[in-house]
């Protein structure tokens, strides 16, 4: 089975990625992240597939799921903090549209 972790190199996602590999017994972990931080998962980097992409793009989500035969999804992609004035659209895209695309 293959699990997709969105935001898998972020704070929470990086901890879950390690857990999935070490404790969860996952055979394959695919990470979809718009801003990849290899340093956060340096100790397991050789055991994951990294894909730079945006969960708000439905075609990216669709192709990752199909091409990697994803069987389960864990969604940690989000934008940290509160949006500043005039910056609500990026937040809504990731938090709402990204979640809808994964469903």
N, C-alpha and C positions, 0 to 999 in steps of 0.2 A: 504494500500500500504506500501511497505517496501523499504527504501532507503539504499544503501550501500555507506558508506563514507570511501574511502581508505585514509590512513594517518590521520584518524579522531582524533588521540590524539596528532598530531603535532600542530604547531603554527596556521596555517590557518584552518586546519581541525577541531581543537577544537572549534574555533569560529563558523564555519559553523554547526557543530554538535549541539551546543546550539541554533543557529538560527533555524535550522530545527525542533527542538523539541518545542521551545517556540513561534516562530513567523510563522514557516512554517506549523504547524499543522500536522507534521508527526506522524503517529501511531507507526511505528517501525523504529528504526535506528540501523543498523548493522555497526560496525566499523571493517575494516580489516587493521591491522597495524603490521609491522614487529617489531617495537620497541615501545611497548605500554607504554605510560606515563599517568598513572591513575590520577596523580595530576593535569594535565591540564583540565580534565573533571570531577573532583571530585564532583562537584555540580549536575551533571546529570548522574553520573555513574550508578545509580539504574534504569535509563530509557533507557539504550542502551545495546546491545549485543556486547561484545568485542571478536574478534577473532584474535589471533596472527598468522600472516602468511605473505607471500611474494607475491606481485602482479606479480612478474616475474615468478612465478610458475603457469603454466596454469591449472594444476589439482586443486590447492588450489582455484583459482578464480572460476573455473567451479563448484566445490562442494559448495562453499559459496553461489553462485548465486542460485543453485538448491535447496540446503537444507534450505535456508532462504526465498525462493520465492521472490527474489529481483525483484523489478519493475523499479527501477531507480538507477543510479550510479553517484556519484560525486567523482572525482579523484583528491586527494590532495597528494598522495604518491610521494615523491621525496627525493633526497639527497641534503641537503643544502650545498651551497658553490661550489667552483670549484674543480675538481679532481686534486689530486697531480700526479706527474709523475708516470706512471705505474698503476694508479687506475681508468682508464677510464672504464673498463669493468663493475664494479658495477653501475656506473652512467648510462651507456647505458642500462643495464638490467632493472633498475627501470624506467627511463624516457621513454625509447622506447619500450622495450619488455613488461613492465608492462602495458603501455597504449594499446599496441596491444592486449594483453590478455583480457583487459576489453572490447575492441570492439568486 
